[in-house]
Amino acid sequence: MPPTLPSVLEATLILTGQFNSTLSTPLPPSESQSTTNNHPAPLPLLSTSATALKAQTTKLSLLAINTPFTPSALIAVLTTVNESILPSLVTAALLAIPAEYTRAFHAEAKLLVKDALREFGSLVGVVKVIAGGAGSGDEGKGEGKATVTVTEQQKGEVMTCTGRVWKACEQLVSFAEEGVVGFVAGKARQYLELVRDGIRELEEWDPEEDGDDEDDPFWDDGDELGGKGDEGTDKDKGKGKADDESNDEDTTIANLQSEKSHLLRLLNPISQIYPAIISHRLKNKTFSSSTSKDQRKHQHGLPQTQISQLDRLLPHLRELPNLVDEAAGSLYDHDIDNAVMYTMQVRKCAFAAAEAARLPLIDNSHGNGDNMPGNEGGGEKGEKKVAGEEDKFPKWVDTWMRVIEEIAKSRVNNAGS
């Protein structure tokens, strides 16, 4: 007995739910390690499957909202998606194992595929409602047409869901084309913007304005609580106390200003580690013109040593904006001790990122001295390293570290004087 449209729609929803559950389950250790390259390369498979899903989504949406409503055509589209496209999409995400593509890339691949599954499931849910309006028995006819009235609201819902599936598929294609190195470079840019946001916010913060409190209405008449007889004595005591508090406040504000200036002096050069690493260690690895499509299908992840470096590098790049926020937030709370502690951690984290990237991450993809921070005009698509060309990044790191250490020492010297 041929499948009916309601049964196929329900099967699709069940399948998307099962695949979502599969992707939410961590890989067992045995499967997360690189074992063999007999399986297809995940990134071309991911791109191809996402492109196919986008195309079938377009067909599905048009068949759902246009007349005549043809169940057999919808069944054909959904069958293709269920039997081929969705399994390939999920397989590709699972094949991008941490040992060959980094832990972060593996997690992102699963997340993006889950987004695509969720959006496609939403579209199928709307189509299911539309199909529910077909005349009794119509949906079971092999080549027959069903009498369905699609409302303007339903058409709008179908188009909205279709657009979301398209977006999810386009993100997957872009993700697959960028690869591991492009993904890490994109994350580094995101983290750099977070650091820059923190710097801008700190620059705008004024400790003096922050310390100005409005008069407390609950204590406006507090000087009257002691009675008239002690009024003169209380005023004298109050004046002395007010002078002490004013001096303390002036000292606090001066200390906050000093710590703010020191933190900004550190953060500006520290933030340069991101464009330096992007330019010199995260060049996109592109296929040469002689690489055939068949060869690309069998290209797998990066060597284990490079994956290990990227796995060490990413956590430091990700943690740096959080530490910047903590250091600045401590100043906003007038907690200088915590601000000093987090400032030290910012420096250590930035140094750890630089050390993780000190050795080349990608063979034959170094930049040159012209692309150092402040002069990154060469972009990311750098040319291959010329034989004998010096890798200037390690020397830049040494100089950069010395500059930051000198800034850190200047604070200690000022505090001691």
RAJOLIN-V101580 format. One record per run of one state. SS is the DSSP state (hx for helix, st for strand, lp for the rest). FROM is the first residue (numbers start at 1). TO is the last residue. Records with the same first field share a line. If there is no record, write none. Layout:
BEGIN
SS: FROM-TO / FROM-TO
END
This chain:
BEGIN
lp: 1-4 / 25-28 / 33-41 / 66-68 / 70-70 / 96-97 / 102-102 / 132-137 / 141-145 / 147-151 / 205-206 / 212-216 / 220-221 / 225-230 / 271-271 / 282-292 / 298-303 / 333-335 / 357-368 / 372-392 / 417-417
hx: 5-24 / 29-32 / 42-65 / 71-95 / 98-101 / 103-131 / 138-140 / 152-204 / 207-211 / 217-219 / 222-224 / 231-270 / 272-281 / 293-297 / 304-332 / 336-356 / 369-371 / 393-416
st: 69-69 / 146-146
END
